[in-house]
Amino acid sequence: MGHAQDIVHASSRLAQRHVIPPEALSGRPQLQDYLIRLWAEHLPDLILAADDVAVQELDLLHQQIGARPGLLELTRILVRSLGDPGHTRTLRSKHATQELAERLGLRTPGQRVCDHFSEALAFAQDAGFPVVVKQEFNWAGLGVRICRDAEQLALAWTTLSGQGRLAVQRYIAGQSAMSDATSHAGRLLATSMYCKLNIWPDGIGPSCVVRSVDHPEMLESTRRLATATGLSGIFSLDFQIDASGQAYLLECNPRPIPTSHLDPRLFQALRHLLPGGSDVVIGQPPIPREIILFPKELRRDPRSSYFATAHHDVPWDEPELIPRLMAHP
């Protein structure tokens, strides 16, 4: 829920229309009925979820409507937009994504999903500190803690365990990285890869500065996970690259992220998802080597040395959007 003045993208010249769910909506059934009415009013060919809550609600909507008479077309559009509905919850879950990646034979840090602190401590003592503690559903690093000893692990458990079971993973020292991709029913259409040069806050939050990279193992992991889950749409995978260059898959974001727009092929490839969509092969655009993400790095350090060397991704062609982004928390 929210108010029009809180919606940043409403200032963009590209947003032809936006709607705010009525504050009177109370509970998921009313929200789902509202989403069904929106679909019937606009009849979109494709629905692009922009955050984790949107992915969750679209997934739950698909489960709820099933094969209800009169909603078969909406069911088809949700499958077209998200991919195989049987895997959407898996990809939303940080825990289940790791389990799936392990079954696929992809490189992962190793984890244990725990109901009790004693289980988490036993895993940490066996794997060795530091370890990473994760809630099942989180974003922007809000449900993640890096624990370097048993005292920090106990504090993390107390802080995070109110939201359900926690996963404890082996910590992989090295470089954080990600792949951004578009796929259609599991077929990978376009991919870009980046390593994270600056992360803020606390080293586990969103990227501030990234570098475009090529990494065969990241690409192969992205392809295999998309194929195994029948993914459709824009998504990203987070990795940790160790000192020897090995890429450990950490989690999936089944939606666009703040770097997705850097490669226009990802959005151009959405044409493949539409009825009669184009199969034209899209060439690789010139992506700057190092990119400052606006306004994150400006908030982190207005005197950052990257301002002198890297491309600053400011939407200069959206003058009304710039102050809204600066003011947005």
C-alpha positions as CSV (number, residue, x, y, z in Angstrom):
1,M,0.0,0.0,0.0
2,G,1.1,3.6,-0.2
3,H,0.4,7.0,-1.6
4,A,1.1,8.5,-5.0
5,Q,3.8,10.8,-3.7
6,D,5.7,7.7,-2.3
7,I,5.9,6.0,-5.8
8,V,9.2,7.0,-7.3
9,H,8.6,5.7,-10.8
10,A,5.4,7.9,-11.0
11,S,7.8,10.7,-11.9
12,S,9.2,8.9,-14.9
13,R,8.1,10.0,-18.4
14,L,8.0,6.2,-19.2
15,A,5.2,5.5,-16.7
16,Q,2.0,6.0,-18.6
17,R,-0.2,5.1,-15.7
18,H,0.0,4.0,-12.1
19,V,-2.6,2.9,-9.6
20,I,-2.5,2.6,-5.9
21,P,-4.4,-0.3,-4.1
22,P,-7.1,1.2,-1.9
23,E,-6.0,1.4,1.7
24,A,-9.4,-0.3,2.6
25,L,-8.1,-3.6,1.3
26,S,-7.9,-5.9,4.3
27,G,-6.2,-9.2,3.7
28,R,-4.9,-11.3,0.8
29,P,-8.3,-12.3,-0.7
30,Q,-9.3,-8.7,-1.2
31,L,-5.9,-7.9,-2.7
32,Q,-6.2,-10.9,-5.1
33,D,-9.7,-9.8,-6.1
34,Y,-8.3,-6.3,-6.8
35,L,-5.4,-7.7,-8.9
36,I,-7.9,-9.7,-10.9
37,R,-10.0,-6.6,-11.6
38,L,-6.8,-4.7,-12.7
39,W,-6.0,-7.5,-15.1
40,A,-9.5,-7.5,-16.5
41,E,-9.4,-3.7,-17.0
42,H,-6.0,-3.6,-18.7
43,L,-5.6,-7.1,-20.3
44,P,-1.8,-7.0,-20.3
45,D,0.2,-9.4,-22.5
46,L,3.0,-9.6,-19.8
47,I,3.3,-8.8,-16.1
48,L,6.7,-7.8,-14.8
49,A,7.1,-8.1,-11.1
50,A,9.4,-5.3,-9.8
51,D,10.1,-6.5,-6.3
52,D,9.9,-9.6,-4.0
53,V,6.5,-8.7,-2.7
54,A,5.1,-8.5,-6.2
55,V,6.6,-11.9,-7.1
56,Q,5.0,-13.4,-4.0
57,E,1.6,-11.9,-4.7
58,L,1.6,-13.0,-8.3
59,D,2.7,-16.5,-7.3
60,L,0.0,-16.8,-4.7
61,L,-2.6,-15.4,-7.1
62,H,-1.7,-18.1,-9.6
63,Q,-2.1,-20.8,-6.9
64,Q,-5.4,-19.3,-5.9
65,I,-7.1,-19.0,-9.2
66,G,-5.9,-22.4,-10.6
67,A,-8.3,-23.3,-13.4
68,R,-11.2,-21.1,-12.3
69,P,-13.6,-20.5,-15.2
70,G,-13.1,-17.1,-16.8
71,L,-9.5,-16.8,-15.5
72,L,-7.7,-19.2,-17.8
73,E,-6.2,-16.4,-19.8
74,L,-4.9,-14.8,-16.6
75,T,-3.4,-18.1,-15.7
76,R,-1.6,-18.3,-19.0
77,I,-0.3,-14.8,-18.7
78,L,1.1,-15.5,-15.2
79,V,2.9,-18.6,-16.5
80,R,4.2,-16.6,-19.5
81,S,5.5,-13.9,-17.1
82,L,6.9,-16.0,-14.3
83,G,7.6,-19.4,-15.9
84,D,6.9,-22.8,-14.4
85,P,4.6,-22.0,-11.4
86,G,5.9,-25.1,-9.5
87,H,9.3,-23.4,-9.1
88,T,8.4,-19.8,-8.4
89,R,8.3,-20.4,-4.6
90,T,11.6,-22.3,-4.8
91,L,13.3,-19.3,-6.4
92,R,11.8,-16.9,-3.9
93,S,13.1,-19.0,-1.1
94,K,16.8,-18.4,-0.2
95,H,16.9,-21.8,1.4
96,A,15.2,-23.8,-1.3
97,T,17.3,-22.2,-4.1
98,Q,20.4,-23.5,-2.4
99,E,18.9,-27.0,-2.0
100,L,18.0,-27.0,-5.7
101,A,21.4,-25.8,-6.8
102,E,23.0,-28.6,-4.8
103,R,20.8,-31.1,-6.5
104,L,21.8,-29.7,-9.9
105,G,25.5,-30.1,-9.0
106,L,26.2,-26.3,-9.0
107,R,28.9,-24.9,-6.7
108,T,27.3,-23.7,-3.5
109,P,28.8,-22.8,-0.1
110,G,26.9,-25.5,1.8
111,Q,24.1,-24.8,4.3
112,R,22.0,-26.2,7.1
113,V,18.4,-25.1,7.6
114,C,17.9,-24.9,11.3
115,D,14.9,-24.9,13.7
116,H,17.1,-24.5,16.9
117,F,20.1,-22.5,17.8
118,S,22.0,-25.7,18.8
119,E,21.7,-26.9,15.2
120,A,23.1,-23.6,13.9
121,L,26.0,-23.7,16.4
122,A,26.8,-27.3,15.6
123,F,27.0,-26.4,11.8
124,A,29.2,-23.4,12.5
125,Q,31.6,-25.4,14.7
126,D,31.9,-28.1,12.0
127,A,32.2,-25.7,9.1
128,G,34.3,-23.1,11.0
129,F,33.6,-19.5,11.6
130,P,32.7,-17.1,10.0
131,V,29.3,-18.3,8.8
132,V,26.3,-16.5,7.2
133,V,22.8,-16.7,8.7
134,K,19.9,-16.1,6.3
135,Q,16.2,-15.7,6.6
136,E,14.2,-17.7,4.0
137,F,12.7,-14.6,2.4
138,N,14.7,-11.4,2.5
139,W,16.0,-8.7,0.2
140,A,18.8,-6.0,0.2
141,G,20.6,-8.0,2.8
142,L,18.1,-7.1,5.5
143,G,17.7,-10.7,6.7
144,V,21.4,-11.7,6.5
145,R,24.1,-11.6,9.1
146,I,27.8,-12.6,8.8
147,C,28.8,-14.2,12.2
148,R,32.5,-14.5,13.1
149,D,32.1,-16.2,16.4
150,A,29.5,-18.0,18.6
151,E,28.5,-14.8,20.3
152,Q,27.6,-13.1,17.0
153,L,25.8,-16.2,15.9
154,A,23.6,-16.1,19.0
155,L,22.8,-12.5,18.5
156,A,21.9,-13.1,14.8
157,W,19.7,-16.1,15.8
158,T,17.9,-13.9,18.4
159,T,17.4,-11.1,15.9
160,L,16.3,-13.1,12.8
161,S,14.6,-16.2,14.1
162,G,11.2,-14.6,14.6
163,Q,10.5,-14.9,10.9
164,G,10.8,-18.7,10.7
165,R,13.6,-21.2,10.2
166,L,17.1,-19.9,9.4
167,A,19.8,-21.2,7.1
168,V,23.4,-21.2,8.2
169,Q,25.9,-21.2,5.3
170,R,29.6,-21.5,5.1
171,Y,31.2,-18.1,4.5
172,I,33.1,-17.8,1.2
173,A,35.8,-15.1,1.3
174,G,36.2,-13.2,-2.0
175,Q,34.4,-11.0,-4.5
176,S,30.6,-10.6,-4.6
177,A,29.2,-10.9,-8.1
178,M,25.9,-11.3,-9.9
179,S,24.4,-12.3,-13.2
180,D,21.4,-10.5,-14.7
181,A,19.4,-12.5,-17.2
182,T,16.3,-12.9,-19.2
183,S,14.8,-16.3,-20.1
184,H,11.7,-17.8,-21.7
185,A,10.4,-21.1,-20.3
186,G,13.9,-21.9,-19.1
187,R,15.7,-20.9,-22.3
188,L,18.3,-18.2,-21.6
189,L,18.0,-15.3,-24.0
190,A,20.4,-12.6,-22.6
191,T,22.9,-12.4,-19.8
192,S,25.2,-9.7,-18.2
193,M,27.6,-10.3,-15.3
194,Y,29.0,-7.9,-12.8
195,C,31.3,-8.0,-9.8
196,K,30.5,-5.7,-6.9
197,L,33.2,-3.1,-6.2
198,N,31.3,-1.3,-3.4
199,I,28.4,-2.6,-1.3
200,W,26.4,-0.5,1.2
201,P,25.5,-0.7,4.0
202,D,27.5,-3.2,6.0
203,G,29.0,-5.1,3.1
204,I,25.9,-7.2,2.6
205,G,23.5,-4.6,1.2
206,P,22.8,-3.4,-2.4
207,S,25.6,-2.6,-4.9
208,C,26.9,0.9,-5.2
209,V,29.6,0.4,-7.8
210,V,29.9,-2.6,-10.2
211,R,32.3,-3.8,-12.9
212,S,31.2,-5.7,-16.0
213,V,32.8,-9.1,-16.2
214,D,32.8,-12.4,-18.1
215,H,32.7,-15.5,-16.0
216,P,32.0,-18.9,-17.7
217,E,31.0,-20.7,-14.5
218,M,28.5,-17.9,-13.5
219,L,27.0,-18.1,-17.0
220,E,26.7,-21.9,-16.9
221,S,25.1,-21.8,-13.4
222,T,22.6,-19.2,-14.6
223,R,21.8,-21.3,-17.7
224,R,21.3,-24.5,-15.8
225,L,19.2,-23.0,-13.0
226,A,16.9,-21.3,-15.6
227,T,16.5,-24.5,-17.5
228,A,15.8,-26.6,-14.4
229,T,13.1,-24.2,-13.2
230,G,11.5,-23.2,-16.5
231,L,12.1,-19.5,-15.6
232,S,10.5,-16.7,-17.6
233,G,11.2,-13.0,-17.4
234,I,14.1,-11.0,-16.0
235,F,16.0,-12.4,-13.0
236,S,19.4,-12.3,-11.3
237,L,21.6,-14.7,-9.4
238,D,24.1,-13.7,-6.6
239,F,27.5,-15.3,-6.4
240,Q,30.6,-15.2,-4.4
241,I,33.9,-15.6,-6.3
242,D,36.7,-17.1,-4.2
243,A,40.5,-16.4,-4.6
244,S,40.8,-19.2,-7.2
245,G,38.0,-17.7,-9.3
246,Q,35.4,-20.4,-8.5
247,A,31.8,-19.0,-8.4
248,Y,29.6,-20.1,-5.5
249,L,25.9,-19.6,-6.2
250,L,24.2,-17.9,-3.2
251,E,20.6,-17.0,-4.1
252,C,18.2,-16.0,-6.8
253,N,16.1,-12.8,-7.3
254,P,13.3,-13.8,-9.7
255,R,12.7,-10.2,-10.8
256,P,14.7,-7.2,-12.1
257,I,17.3,-5.7,-9.8
258,P,19.0,-2.2,-9.9
259,T,21.6,-3.3,-12.5
260,S,19.1,-5.0,-14.9
261,H,18.6,-1.8,-17.0
262,L,22.3,-1.5,-17.7
263,D,22.0,-4.0,-20.5
264,P,19.1,-3.1,-22.8
265,R,19.1,-6.7,-24.2
266,L,17.5,-8.0,-21.1
267,F,14.3,-5.9,-21.7
268,Q,14.5,-6.3,-25.5
269,A,14.5,-10.1,-25.0
270,L,11.1,-9.9,-23.3
271,R,9.7,-9.8,-26.8
272,H,10.3,-13.5,-26.9
273,L,7.7,-14.0,-24.2
274,L,4.9,-12.2,-26.1
275,P,2.6,-14.0,-28.5
276,G,4.4,-14.1,-31.9
277,G,7.5,-12.7,-30.2
278,S,10.6,-11.9,-32.2
279,D,13.4,-14.4,-32.4
280,V,15.9,-11.8,-33.6
281,V,19.4,-12.3,-32.0
282,I,20.2,-9.1,-30.0
283,G,23.9,-8.0,-30.2
284,Q,26.0,-7.1,-27.2
285,P,25.7,-3.4,-26.4
286,P,28.8,-1.4,-25.2
287,I,28.5,-1.6,-21.4
288,P,30.9,0.7,-19.5
289,R,33.6,-1.3,-17.6
290,E,32.9,0.3,-14.2
291,I,29.5,1.8,-13.3
292,I,28.4,3.9,-10.3
293,L,24.8,3.1,-9.4
294,F,22.8,6.3,-8.7
295,P,22.2,7.4,-6.0
296,K,23.7,4.6,-3.8
297,E,27.4,5.5,-4.1
298,L,26.6,9.2,-3.7
299,R,25.0,8.4,-0.4
300,R,27.7,6.1,0.7
301,D,30.6,8.5,0.0
302,P,30.1,11.8,-1.9
303,R,33.9,11.9,-2.4
304,S,34.3,8.4,-3.7
305,S,37.3,8.0,-6.0
306,Y,35.1,6.2,-8.5
307,F,33.4,9.5,-9.5
308,A,36.7,10.4,-11.3
309,T,37.0,7.1,-13.3
310,A,33.7,5.3,-13.6
311,H,30.5,5.9,-15.6
312,H,27.8,7.4,-13.3
313,D,24.5,6.0,-14.1
314,V,22.4,9.1,-13.5
315,P,19.1,9.2,-15.5
316,W,19.8,12.7,-17.0
317,D,16.9,12.2,-19.5
318,E,14.5,12.0,-16.5
319,P,15.0,15.3,-14.7
320,E,11.9,14.9,-12.6
321,L,13.0,11.5,-11.5
322,I,16.4,12.4,-10.2
323,P,15.3,14.3,-7.0
324,R,12.8,11.6,-6.2
325,L,15.5,9.0,-6.3
326,M,17.7,11.2,-4.1
327,A,14.9,11.6,-1.6
328,H,13.9,7.9,-1.6
329,P,15.3,5.9,1.3
